[in-house]
Amino acid sequence: MNHPQVTLPRLTALARQAAPKLLEGVVAPLAVFYLAMVVLGFKWALFATVAWVYFGVAWRLVKRVKVPATMWLAAFAITIRAVVAFWTGTWMWFFIQPEMGTICISMVFLASVRLNRPLVQKLTLDYIHLPSAVLKHERVRRFFARITLLWAFVLLMNSTLSIFLAVYESLAGSLGTFMLLRTSGVAVISGLAIAISIIGFKRLLRRLHVAHT
């Protein structure tokens, strides 16, 4: 079966599209929480973090910009996390809750591959645009299936590590140590997965005979 020649965006262009949204949705909420907790205290840190996420949603609605599905999910999740953490009065539950959810999500990733609807493809389209001809290509479908499997295991590993550190460091009363160790561990695991994903994507490009730099 012959596949049509396709042209994909350069990796640098894809990174420029995705990086701001990842910083806003992942890095910034953690930074807001930690800074607000140091300056204002635990409860105000919860309010500040929730406010940050909803401000991002409201800003897009006002500007009539599409709100990614991941952002709606983040807004819902951060609300539940804040309510439970406020009720229990400990930062440990603020960080453990999403990890439990992430474990469930990793199972959904695995199921999506089984159903031939790899979830990484859907999430990727929230951040970057890929031509429909590319998405229909057999090699591209196989690539997204394999990367979905990879990230299912990455999510499971990151969550297990985060839960262990949250429980251990909450007993020691050290939020700063928890965030340092968790951030470092997750960065290493995720960094390796990102490197594998990029290398795999480059190999895909070569096999499709697409010129890129």
C-alpha positions in Angstrom: 0.0 0.0 0.0 1.4 3.4 -1.0 1.2 6.3 1.4 1.1 9.9 0.2 4.1 12.0 0.8 3.6 14.2 3.9 5.3 17.2 5.3 5.6 17.6 9.1 6.4 20.8 11.0 10.0 21.0 12.3 10.6 19.8 15.8 11.7 23.3 16.9 8.4 24.7 15.7 6.5 22.0 17.6 8.4 22.8 20.8 7.7 26.5 20.5 4.0 25.8 20.3 3.9 23.4 23.2 6.4 24.9 25.7 4.3 28.0 26.7 1.2 25.9 27.4 3.2 23.3 29.4 4.8 26.0 31.4 1.5 27.6 32.2 -0.4 24.4 33.0 2.3 22.4 34.8 5.3 24.5 36.0 3.5 27.7 36.9 0.9 26.2 39.3 3.6 24.5 41.4 5.6 27.7 41.5 2.5 29.7 42.6 1.7 27.2 45.3 5.2 27.1 46.7 5.7 30.9 46.7 2.3 31.6 48.1 2.8 29.1 50.9 6.2 30.6 51.8 4.8 34.2 51.8 1.1 33.8 52.8 0.7 30.3 54.3 -0.9 27.0 53.3 -4.6 28.0 52.9 -3.8 31.1 50.9 -1.5 29.0 48.7 -4.4 26.8 47.8 -6.6 29.8 46.9 -3.7 31.3 44.8 -3.1 28.1 42.9 -6.8 27.6 42.1 -7.1 31.2 41.1 -4.1 30.9 38.7 -5.7 28.0 36.8 -9.2 29.6 36.5 -7.6 32.9 35.4 -6.0 31.0 32.5 -9.4 29.5 31.6 -11.2 32.9 31.9 -8.6 34.7 29.9 -9.1 32.3 27.0 -12.9 32.6 27.2 -12.7 36.4 27.1 -10.3 36.3 24.2 -12.4 33.7 22.5 -9.5 31.3 22.3 -10.1 27.6 22.4 -9.6 26.2 25.9 -7.6 22.9 25.6 -9.3 19.8 27.0 -6.3 19.4 29.3 -6.9 22.8 30.8 -10.6 22.0 31.6 -9.4 18.8 33.3 -6.8 20.7 35.2 -9.3 23.2 36.5 -11.6 20.5 37.7 -8.8 18.5 39.3 -7.2 21.5 41.1 -10.6 22.4 42.6 -11.0 18.9 44.1 -7.4 18.9 45.3 -7.7 22.2 47.0 -11.0 21.3 48.8 -9.5 18.0 50.1 -6.2 19.7 51.1 -8.1 22.5 52.8 -10.3 20.1 54.7 -7.4 17.9 55.9 -5.1 20.8 56.6 -2.0 19.2 55.2 0.0 19.8 52.0 0.6 16.1 51.6 -2.9 15.5 50.3 -2.7 18.3 47.8 0.1 16.4 46.1 -1.0 12.8 46.6 -4.5 13.3 45.1 -3.3 14.0 41.6 -0.9 11.1 41.7 -3.7 8.7 42.5 -5.6 10.2 39.6 -2.5 9.9 37.4 -2.2 6.2 38.1 -5.8 5.9 36.9 -4.9 8.0 33.8 -2.0 5.7 33.1 -4.5 2.8 33.0 -6.6 4.8 30.5 -3.5 5.3 28.4 -3.0 1.6 28.2 -6.7 1.0 27.4 -6.6 3.6 24.6 -3.9 1.6 22.9 -6.0 -1.5 23.1 -8.9 0.4 21.6 -6.7 1.7 18.8 -7.2 5.3 20.0 -3.9 6.2 21.5 -4.5 9.0 24.0 -1.1 10.7 23.3 -2.4 11.6 19.8 -5.4 13.4 21.3 -3.4 15.3 23.8 -0.8 16.2 21.2 -3.5 17.8 19.0 -4.4 20.1 22.0 -0.9 21.6 21.8 0.2 21.4 18.2 -1.4 21.0 14.8 -0.6 18.0 12.6 -2.1 17.6 9.1 -4.8 15.0 8.7 -2.7 13.2 6.1 0.0 12.7 8.7 -2.4 11.3 11.3 -3.8 8.7 8.9 -0.3 7.4 8.0 0.3 3.8 9.2 3.7 4.6 10.7 2.4 7.6 12.5 -0.4 5.6 14.1 2.1 3.0 15.2 4.3 5.7 16.6 1.5 7.2 18.7 0.6 3.8 20.0 4.1 3.1 21.2 4.6 6.5 22.7 1.3 6.1 24.5 2.5 2.9 26.1 5.8 4.6 27.0 4.0 7.5 28.8 1.6 5.1 30.5 4.6 3.6 32.3 6.2 7.0 32.9 3.1 8.3 34.6 3.0 5.2 36.8 6.6 5.6 37.8 6.3 9.3 38.5 3.2 8.8 40.6 4.7 6.1 42.7 7.8 8.2 43.4 5.7 11.3 44.2 3.5 9.4 46.6 6.4 7.9 48.5 8.2 11.2 48.8 5.0 13.1 49.9 4.3 10.6 52.7 8.0 10.5 53.8 8.6 14.2 53.7 5.3 15.1 55.3 6.3 13.2 58.4 9.5 15.3 58.4 7.5 18.4 57.7 9.7 19.5 54.8 7.7 20.8 51.8 10.8 22.3 50.2 12.7 19.0 50.3 9.7 17.2 48.9 9.4 19.6 46.0 13.2 19.5 45.3 13.4 15.7 45.3 10.1 15.2 43.5 10.9 17.7 40.8 14.4 16.2 40.3 13.1 12.6 40.1 10.2 13.4 37.8 12.5 15.6 35.6 14.9 12.7 35.1 12.3 10.1 34.4 10.3 12.4 32.1 13.4 13.8 30.5 14.4 10.3 29.4 10.9 9.7 28.1 11.0 13.0 26.2 14.4 12.1 24.7 13.1 8.7 23.6 9.9 10.4 22.1 12.0 12.9 20.2 14.4 10.3 18.9 11.5 8.1 17.9 9.8 11.1 16.1 13.1 11.8 14.2 13.3 8.2 13.1 9.7 8.4 11.9 10.5 11.5 9.9 13.4 9.7 8.3 11.3 6.7 7.4 8.7 9.0 5.8 11.5 10.6 3.8 10.6 14.1 5.1 13.3 16.6 5.0 14.0 18.4 8.3 16.8 19.9 10.2 
